[in-house]
Amino acid sequence: MTFYTFAKSVCYAILKPLYRMEAIGLENFPKEGGVLLCSNHINNFDPPVVGSMIPRTVHFMAKEELFSVPVFGKIVRMCNAFPVKRGMTDRDALRKGLSVLKEGHVLGIFPEGTRSKTGELGKGLAGVGFFALRSNAQVVPCAVIGPYKIFRKLQVVYGKPIPMEELRKAKASPEEVTELIMAEIHKLIKEYR
């Protein structure tokens, strides 16, 4: 058993009953191949919640500051997360993310780049569109629908993969693709909230 599998099992065992977590649309999640998993971000627990519900290993992009926290930083790294510098173009993080997708793994990303203070969906950053266009990965929108209140139901909705072929052929811009992904996440929130 890998550390990731162990940590995922522990998170699931604690968080599922605590927040009465319910996964919707798991049948939409690709069983193999590169997947760009794009979720809204409303709480610090979003990565373990989103990642623990699906049967595949997720490599999350996480803010660089987390990796310098004693002990916790090491745990985050052991859970396959990798750092990204916020507020600038981080070429190393972009290369690492593309590599994860090209190797046929799941890259977890929160397109807003930070947690929403209001719970409302914010504007997505162009980086997510870059990953969608520069890889052949399937793009899966995801919505975490709260609130994060003990013993209140928390839903994690996985949408159908977004068709990307036409956008790739049409040479759409990363910004346009990001807007489309955010619109799909917004639809999931609206439908299940």
C-alpha positions as CSV (number, residue, x, y, z in Angstrom):
1,M,0.0,0.0,0.0
2,T,1.4,3.4,-1.0
3,F,1.3,6.4,1.4
4,Y,-1.2,8.0,-1.0
5,T,-3.6,5.0,-0.7
6,F,-3.2,5.0,3.1
7,A,-3.8,8.8,3.4
8,K,-6.8,8.6,1.0
9,S,-8.4,5.8,3.0
10,V,-7.9,7.7,6.3
11,C,-9.3,10.9,4.9
12,Y,-12.3,9.1,3.4
13,A,-13.0,7.2,6.7
14,I,-13.0,10.5,8.7
15,L,-14.6,13.0,6.2
16,K,-17.3,10.8,4.8
17,P,-19.3,10.4,8.0
18,L,-18.3,13.8,9.4
19,Y,-19.7,15.7,6.3
20,R,-22.1,13.0,5.1
21,M,-20.2,13.1,1.8
22,E,-22.0,12.0,-1.3
23,A,-20.4,11.4,-4.7
24,I,-22.6,12.1,-7.8
25,G,-21.6,11.2,-11.3
26,L,-18.7,8.8,-10.6
27,E,-19.7,6.9,-13.7
28,N,-18.6,10.0,-15.7
29,F,-15.0,9.7,-14.4
30,P,-12.6,8.1,-17.0
31,K,-11.1,4.8,-15.7
32,E,-7.9,5.3,-17.6
33,G,-5.8,7.9,-19.5
34,G,-4.9,11.5,-18.7
35,V,-7.6,13.4,-16.9
36,L,-7.7,17.1,-16.0
37,L,-10.0,17.3,-13.0
38,C,-11.2,20.9,-12.5
39,S,-13.1,21.8,-9.3
40,N,-14.4,24.9,-7.6
41,H,-12.6,25.7,-4.3
42,I,-14.6,26.5,-1.2
43,N,-12.6,24.9,1.7
44,N,-9.2,23.7,2.7
45,F,-10.6,20.2,2.7
46,D,-11.5,20.3,-1.0
47,P,-8.4,18.3,-2.2
48,P,-8.9,15.3,0.1
49,V,-12.7,15.4,-0.4
50,V,-12.5,15.5,-4.2
51,G,-9.6,13.1,-4.4
52,S,-10.9,10.5,-1.9
53,M,-14.1,9.9,-3.8
54,I,-12.6,8.6,-7.1
55,P,-10.8,5.3,-7.5
56,R,-7.7,6.8,-9.2
57,T,-4.7,8.6,-7.8
58,V,-4.9,12.4,-8.2
59,H,-1.8,14.6,-8.4
60,F,-2.9,18.0,-7.1
61,M,-1.3,21.3,-7.8
62,A,-1.0,23.1,-4.5
63,K,0.2,26.6,-3.4
64,E,3.9,26.7,-2.8
65,E,3.6,27.9,0.7
66,L,2.1,24.6,1.9
67,F,5.4,22.8,1.1
68,S,7.4,24.8,3.6
69,V,5.1,24.0,6.6
70,P,7.1,21.6,8.8
71,V,5.8,18.0,8.7
72,F,2.7,19.0,6.8
73,G,4.7,20.0,3.7
74,K,6.3,16.5,3.6
75,I,2.9,14.8,3.9
76,V,1.5,17.0,1.0
77,R,4.4,16.0,-1.2
78,M,4.0,12.3,-0.3
79,C,0.3,12.6,-1.4
80,N,1.6,13.3,-5.0
81,A,0.9,17.1,-4.8
82,F,3.4,19.5,-6.3
83,P,4.0,23.2,-5.8
84,V,2.9,26.1,-7.9
85,K,3.9,29.7,-7.4
86,R,0.7,31.9,-7.3
87,G,0.4,35.2,-9.0
88,M,3.0,34.5,-11.8
89,T,3.6,32.1,-14.6
90,D,5.4,29.1,-13.0
91,R,7.0,27.2,-15.9
92,D,8.2,24.3,-13.6
93,A,4.6,23.7,-12.4
94,L,3.3,23.9,-16.0
95,R,5.8,21.4,-17.1
96,K,5.1,19.1,-14.2
97,G,1.3,19.3,-14.8
98,L,1.7,18.5,-18.5
99,S,4.0,15.5,-17.6
100,V,1.4,14.1,-15.2
101,L,-1.3,14.3,-17.9
102,K,0.9,12.9,-20.7
103,E,1.8,9.9,-18.5
104,G,-1.9,9.1,-18.3
105,H,-2.5,10.2,-14.7
106,V,-5.1,12.5,-13.1
107,L,-4.1,16.2,-12.5
108,G,-6.3,17.9,-9.9
109,I,-6.6,21.7,-10.2
110,F,-8.7,24.4,-8.8
111,P,-9.0,26.9,-11.7
112,E,-9.8,29.9,-9.4
113,G,-6.3,29.6,-7.9
114,T,-7.6,30.2,-4.4
115,R,-10.5,29.5,-2.1
116,S,-13.7,31.4,-2.6
117,K,-14.4,33.6,0.5
118,T,-18.1,33.8,-0.4
119,G,-18.7,30.2,-1.7
120,E,-19.5,31.7,-5.2
121,L,-17.6,30.5,-8.2
122,G,-14.8,33.0,-9.1
123,K,-13.0,33.6,-12.4
124,G,-10.7,30.9,-13.6
125,L,-7.1,31.4,-14.4
126,A,-5.7,30.7,-17.9
127,G,-3.4,27.9,-16.7
128,V,-6.3,25.4,-16.7
129,G,-7.0,26.2,-20.3
130,F,-3.3,25.8,-21.1
131,F,-3.4,22.2,-19.7
132,A,-6.6,21.4,-21.5
133,L,-5.2,22.6,-24.9
134,R,-1.6,21.3,-24.6
135,S,-2.5,17.7,-23.6
136,N,-4.9,15.1,-24.9
137,A,-6.3,14.6,-21.5
138,Q,-10.0,14.3,-20.9
139,V,-11.3,17.4,-19.0
140,V,-13.7,16.6,-16.1
141,P,-15.6,19.4,-14.4
142,C,-16.3,18.9,-10.7
143,A,-18.4,20.8,-8.1
144,V,-18.1,20.7,-4.3
145,I,-21.4,21.8,-2.9
146,G,-21.4,22.6,0.7
147,P,-21.7,23.8,3.3
148,Y,-18.8,22.2,5.2
149,K,-20.8,21.8,8.4
150,I,-20.6,18.7,10.6
151,F,-23.3,16.2,9.8
152,R,-24.7,18.3,7.0
153,K,-24.6,16.7,3.5
154,L,-21.7,17.6,1.3
155,Q,-22.0,16.7,-2.4
156,V,-19.2,16.2,-4.8
157,V,-20.5,16.2,-8.4
158,Y,-18.3,14.9,-11.3
159,G,-19.6,16.0,-14.6
160,K,-19.2,14.4,-18.0
161,P,-15.9,15.0,-19.8
162,I,-16.0,18.3,-21.8
163,P,-15.5,17.7,-25.5
164,M,-12.2,19.3,-26.4
165,E,-11.3,18.2,-29.9
166,E,-13.0,21.0,-31.8
167,L,-11.5,23.6,-29.5
168,R,-8.0,22.1,-30.0
169,K,-8.5,22.1,-33.8
170,A,-9.8,25.6,-33.8
171,K,-6.8,26.8,-31.8
172,A,-9.0,28.3,-29.1
173,S,-7.1,30.5,-26.5
174,P,-6.4,29.2,-23.0
175,E,-8.7,32.0,-21.7
176,E,-11.6,30.8,-23.9
177,V,-11.2,27.2,-22.8
178,T,-10.9,28.3,-19.1
179,E,-14.2,30.2,-19.5
180,L,-15.9,27.1,-20.9
181,I,-14.6,24.9,-18.1
182,M,-15.8,27.4,-15.5
183,A,-19.2,27.5,-17.2
184,E,-19.5,23.7,-16.9
185,I,-18.5,23.8,-13.2
186,H,-21.1,26.6,-12.7
187,K,-23.8,24.4,-14.4
188,L,-23.1,21.6,-11.9
189,I,-23.3,23.9,-9.0
190,K,-26.6,25.4,-10.2
191,E,-28.1,22.0,-10.9
192,Y,-27.3,20.4,-7.6
193,R,-27.3,23.3,-5.1
